[in-house]
Structures are given as structure tokens and as C-alpha cells.
Amino acid sequence: MRKLVLILIILAATAAGLYTGYLTSREKPQLPQGPTIFVSFLDANHGGGCVIRTPEGKCALIDPGPHESVIELTNYLREKGIDELKLIITNPTSNRSGAVQDILESFIVTDLIIGEKPGQSYTRLKAGQTQFNTRIMTCGDIINLSRTAKLTVISPPRGLLKKESKYSDNNSLVLQLTFGKTRFLLCSDIRPAAEAYLVKSDIDIESDILVLPRSPRYDSNSLEFLSRVRPAYCILPCGGRFGAPGAGLLRRVDTKNSGAYIYRTDKDGTIEVIADGHNILVTGNGGGQNE
């Protein structure tokens, strides 16, 4: 009997040690090392876009705008040493056209990438320093940013979502950024119908970082959608023209429900993500607009 009790005590102590070690490893993640990718989610002052910088020095700018934020955005890009980039517009709305024109005039734009969704025409835009290629992308297409990083278009399907107006936000481009084993899901301006399409599809949407749709609705980001993505981090682009997220949405993405750490551009300012393909570091500058 004594031997049995002793064995049980030893097993319990071993299990407790393993569990404590697991918690410690989760609480103190390894800092990214070696070649890293930098992904910045800009606050409202900088237009709320996304800037991706690869280890090879390549850059992509996603959804700049509106025009009033161009000076802050341009200064940010210059501070990062960026003079050449791919420009990606996931939802061609009129409030981005002025910013797009300014970027084309101020930087070397190698590609202007848009989806099938009709909207603001960019055919009359002119580059200031170089002739750029306009590429129309659809589901399954890959944007190779560099040797180590790529963006994959995962929605809408080719020909757009049939039950939605072709002008609907649900036909915005949804992108998945892959760098090593790290994945980002960039949801643009999609609404529940596009989320439902992704949930029902056989597309693997599991991602480490989920960037929630801009102008989030109270019924967006369902628990089913969150359970498919299984993010470790959720980033909410909000504040300024995007407004504040609804209480229902905040409850669903709360760490207690989603298991993810939550960052908001209206409270955390511009959010910087650094990843080496395995480890992830997320920081905010705390300069956001509390609206």
C-alpha cells in the first residue's frame, strides 16, 4: 500500500511539473529570431492599411486611405526605408482612390493588385516614377511577395459570390499571408455572408493571426468562424472612419471565449507583428484614437 501511495505521489508531482512547464512556455513565448517578417496594421491616423515587409526587403501595402491620411502614411513608409512596393486594393471604394494616386506618384509601384469586384476605377491612375502592372486576382491566385512570403486569395470564389450584389463588401478580397509556419488571415471588409462561405468551404482558414473585418458589425465573426480560424491573436482595425466594434463582437472575440490575445488600433495604435515562421511577437504603440 505504501509503495502504491508513493508511486501515486510521484506521478502526481511529475504531472504537475509538466503542466507548470507547459504554462510557463505559453506565458513566455520565444522571441522571433533569424529572418523575420514585419507586418504593421496602421491606426486611423495612418489610414488603417496594412504594410508587409519581408526578410528580403520586399514590401506590400494593402488598402491605403483615405486621402487625408496620406501624409502620415507616406512619412511612415519613408521612415521604414520603403521606396518600392506592391499595392493591393481588396475593396475598391472611392475613398481610397486619392490615396492610391498619391502612393503611385510618391513610390515605385511594381504591381497594382485588385479583385474582380467592380468599384472605383483605377484605369486612369498614373504612376509618377514607373509604369506599373495591373493584376486582377481571384480565389486560388497567389501573390509571391518574396522567396519566403506569399499571399493567397481565398475569397470570393471566381465569378464572385452569386447570392450577393457584385458591389457587396462580401466580394472584397480575403487574403491569407503565409511565412514559414505562421499564417495571417486578412478579412478586408467582409460581412457574415462571406464568413459563412469560408466556414462551409474546404479552404483551410486556420491562422495564427486573425485580422477582423473593418467596420465590424454586431453579427460579424461568429463563434463558428472563430472556431475554424483558431487564432492566437485577433486584431481589430477600428477607430476613425471604421467606428467602434460592437459589444456582441467584443464578447465573442474576448480572450475567455476565443482563447486569443486581442489588439485594437483605436486603443493600441499601430500594431506591429514580427514573426520568424515559428514565433510571433505583437506590440502596439498605444497611440490609437479612443473613439
C-alpha positions in Angstrom: 0.0 0.0 0.0 2.8 2.4 0.9 4.5 1.7 -2.4 1.3 2.4 -4.2 0.8 5.7 -2.4 4.4 6.6 -3.1 4.0 5.9 -6.8 0.8 8.0 -7.0 2.6 10.9 -5.3 5.5 10.7 -7.7 3.1 10.5 -10.7 1.1 13.5 -9.4 4.3 15.5 -8.9 5.5 14.7 -12.4 2.2 15.7 -14.0 2.2 18.9 -12.0 5.7 19.7 -13.2 4.8 19.0 -16.8 1.7 21.2 -16.6 3.6 24.0 -14.9 6.3 23.8 -17.6 3.5 24.0 -20.3 2.0 27.1 -18.7 5.5 28.7 -18.4 6.2 28.0 -22.1 2.8 29.6 -23.0 3.3 32.6 -20.8 6.9 33.2 -22.0 6.9 32.6 -25.8 10.2 32.6 -27.6 11.1 35.9 -29.3 11.4 35.8 -33.1 14.9 35.1 -34.2 16.7 35.0 -37.6 15.0 36.2 -40.7 11.7 37.9 -39.7 8.7 39.3 -41.4 7.2 42.6 -40.2 3.5 43.2 -40.6 2.1 46.6 -39.5 -1.6 47.3 -39.0 -1.9 51.0 -39.2 -4.2 53.1 -37.0 -6.8 55.6 -38.3 -4.3 58.4 -38.3 -2.3 56.5 -40.9 -5.3 55.4 -42.9 -5.9 51.9 -41.4 -4.0 50.0 -44.0 -1.5 47.1 -43.7 2.2 47.1 -44.5 4.1 43.9 -45.0 8.0 43.8 -45.1 9.7 40.6 -45.9 13.2 39.5 -44.8 14.4 40.1 -48.4 13.4 43.7 -48.2 10.2 43.4 -50.3 7.1 45.4 -49.4 3.4 45.3 -49.9 0.9 48.0 -49.0 -2.7 46.8 -48.6 -5.7 49.3 -48.6 -4.3 52.7 -48.0 -6.6 55.6 -47.4 -8.4 57.9 -47.1 -6.7 60.8 -48.8 -6.5 62.8 -45.6 -4.2 60.2 -44.1 -1.7 60.1 -47.0 0.9 62.4 -45.4 1.1 60.3 -42.2 1.2 57.1 -44.3 3.9 58.4 -46.6 6.0 59.5 -43.6 5.6 56.1 -42.0 6.7 54.3 -45.2 9.7 56.6 -45.6 10.8 56.1 -42.0 10.8 52.3 -42.7 13.1 52.9 -45.7 10.4 51.9 -48.2 10.6 53.3 -51.8 9.3 50.3 -53.8 6.2 48.3 -53.2 3.3 46.2 -54.4 -0.1 48.0 -53.9 -3.1 45.8 -53.1 -6.7 47.0 -53.0 -9.0 44.4 -51.5 -12.2 46.6 -51.8 -12.1 49.3 -54.5 -14.1 52.1 -52.7 -14.0 55.7 -53.8 -12.4 56.9 -50.5 -9.2 55.1 -51.4 -8.6 56.5 -54.9 -7.0 59.7 -53.8 -4.6 57.8 -51.5 -3.8 55.3 -54.3 -2.9 58.1 -56.7 -0.6 59.7 -54.1 1.1 56.4 -53.5 1.6 55.9 -57.2 3.2 59.3 -57.5 5.4 59.0 -54.5 6.7 55.5 -54.6 7.8 52.9 -57.2 4.8 50.6 -57.5 5.6 47.4 -59.3 2.1 46.0 -59.2 -1.4 47.3 -58.6 -3.4 44.2 -57.5 -7.2 44.2 -57.3 -10.1 41.7 -57.3 -13.0 41.0 -59.7 -15.3 43.2 -57.6 -16.3 46.3 -59.6 -16.0 49.7 -57.9 -13.8 52.7 -58.1 -12.0 52.7 -61.5 -8.2 52.8 -61.3 -7.7 52.7 -65.1 -7.0 56.5 -65.2 -4.4 56.5 -62.4 -0.9 57.2 -63.5 2.4 56.4 -61.9 4.8 59.2 -61.1 8.1 57.2 -61.4 7.4 53.9 -63.2 4.9 52.0 -65.3 3.0 49.5 -63.1 1.2 46.3 -63.9 -2.4 46.0 -63.0 -3.3 42.4 -62.0 -6.8 41.1 -61.3 -6.7 38.3 -58.8 -9.4 35.7 -57.8 -9.7 32.8 -55.4 -6.7 30.5 -55.5 -4.4 33.0 -57.0 -1.0 33.6 -55.2 0.8 36.8 -54.8 4.5 36.0 -54.2 5.9 38.8 -52.1 9.3 37.3 -51.9 11.1 33.9 -51.8 9.8 33.3 -48.2 6.4 35.1 -48.1 3.2 34.8 -50.1 -0.4 36.0 -50.1 -3.1 33.6 -51.2 -6.6 34.9 -52.3 -9.1 32.6 -50.5 -12.4 34.6 -51.2 -14.5 35.5 -53.0 -14.8 32.5 -55.4 -14.1 33.0 -59.1 -17.0 35.0 -60.5 -17.9 36.5 -57.1 -20.5 35.3 -54.6 -23.6 34.7 -56.6 -26.2 35.5 -53.9 -24.5 38.8 -53.2 -24.5 42.0 -55.2 -21.3 42.2 -57.2 -20.8 45.5 -55.3 -21.2 44.0 -51.9 -18.4 44.2 -49.3 -18.7 40.4 -49.2 -16.9 40.3 -52.5 -13.9 42.0 -51.1 -10.6 40.0 -51.4 -9.8 37.9 -48.4 -6.1 37.1 -48.2 -4.0 34.6 -46.2 -0.4 35.6 -45.6 2.0 32.7 -45.2 5.5 32.9 -43.8 7.1 29.7 -42.7 4.5 28.0 -40.4 2.9 31.4 -39.5 -0.3 32.4 -41.1 -2.3 35.6 -41.1 -6.0 35.9 -42.2 -6.8 39.3 -43.6 -10.6 39.8 -43.8 -10.8 43.2 -45.5 -14.5 44.4 -45.3 -16.4 41.2 -45.5 -19.7 40.6 -43.7 -21.4 37.4 -42.3 -22.3 36.0 -45.8 -18.6 35.8 -46.8 -17.7 34.4 -43.4 -20.3 31.7 -43.9 -18.9 30.9 -47.4 -15.4 30.4 -45.8 -16.8 28.3 -43.0 -18.6 26.0 -45.4 -15.8 25.7 -47.9 -13.0 23.2 -47.8 -10.4 26.0 -47.6 -8.0 25.7 -44.6 -8.6 29.1 -42.9 -6.8 28.2 -39.6 -4.4 31.1 -38.9 -2.3 32.4 -36.1 -3.3 36.0 -36.5 -6.9 36.9 -37.5 -7.4 40.5 -38.7 -11.1 41.1 -38.3 -13.2 42.9 -40.9 -13.1 46.7 -40.8 -16.3 48.4 -39.8 -17.2 45.3 -37.8 -20.9 44.6 -37.4 -22.6 43.2 -34.3 -23.2 39.9 -36.1 -19.8 39.5 -37.7 -17.1 37.0 -36.6 -19.5 34.2 -35.5 -18.3 31.7 -33.0 -18.3 29.1 -35.8 -16.0 31.3 -37.9 -13.7 31.9 -34.9 -13.6 28.1 -34.2 -12.5 27.4 -37.8 -9.7 30.0 -37.7 -8.5 29.2 -34.1 -6.4 32.4 -33.9 -3.8 33.0 -31.2 -4.1 36.8 -31.8 -7.1 38.9 -33.0 -6.5 42.3 -34.4 -9.4 44.8 -34.7 -9.0 47.6 -37.2 -11.2 50.3 -35.6 -11.5 53.9 -34.7 -11.8 56.9 -37.0 -13.9 56.1 -40.1 -14.1 52.4 -39.0 -16.0 53.3 -35.9 -16.0 51.2 -32.7 -16.6 47.5 -32.5 -20.0 46.4 -31.1 -20.4 44.8 -27.7 -21.5 41.5 -29.1 -18.4 41.2 -31.3 -16.2 42.1 -28.4 -17.8 39.4 -26.3 -17.2 36.7 -29.0 -13.6 37.6 -29.5 -12.8 38.1 -25.8 -9.9 36.0 -24.7 -12.1 34.0 -22.4 -14.2 32.9 -25.4 -11.7 32.8 -28.3 -8.5 32.0 -26.5 -6.8 34.7 -28.5 -5.0 37.9 -27.3 -6.9 41.0 -28.5 -5.4 44.1 -30.0 -7.3 47.2 -31.2 -6.0 50.0 -33.4 -8.2 52.5 -31.6 -6.6 51.8 -28.3 -3.2 50.2 -29.1 -2.4 52.5 -32.1 -0.5 51.0 -35.0 0.1 47.3 -34.2 3.3 45.7 -35.2 3.7 41.9 -35.7 7.1 40.3 -36.0 7.4 36.6 -36.9 10.2 34.2 -37.8 7.9 31.5 -39.2 7.5 29.8 -35.8 7.5 32.5 -33.0 5.3 35.7 -33.0 5.7 39.0 -31.2 2.8 41.5 -31.2 3.2 45.1 -29.9 1.1 48.2 -30.0 2.4 51.8 -29.7 -0.5 52.9 -27.5 -1.2 55.9 -29.7 -4.6 55.0 -31.0 -7.7 57.1 -31.0 -10.1 56.1 -28.3 -13.4 56.6 -30.1 
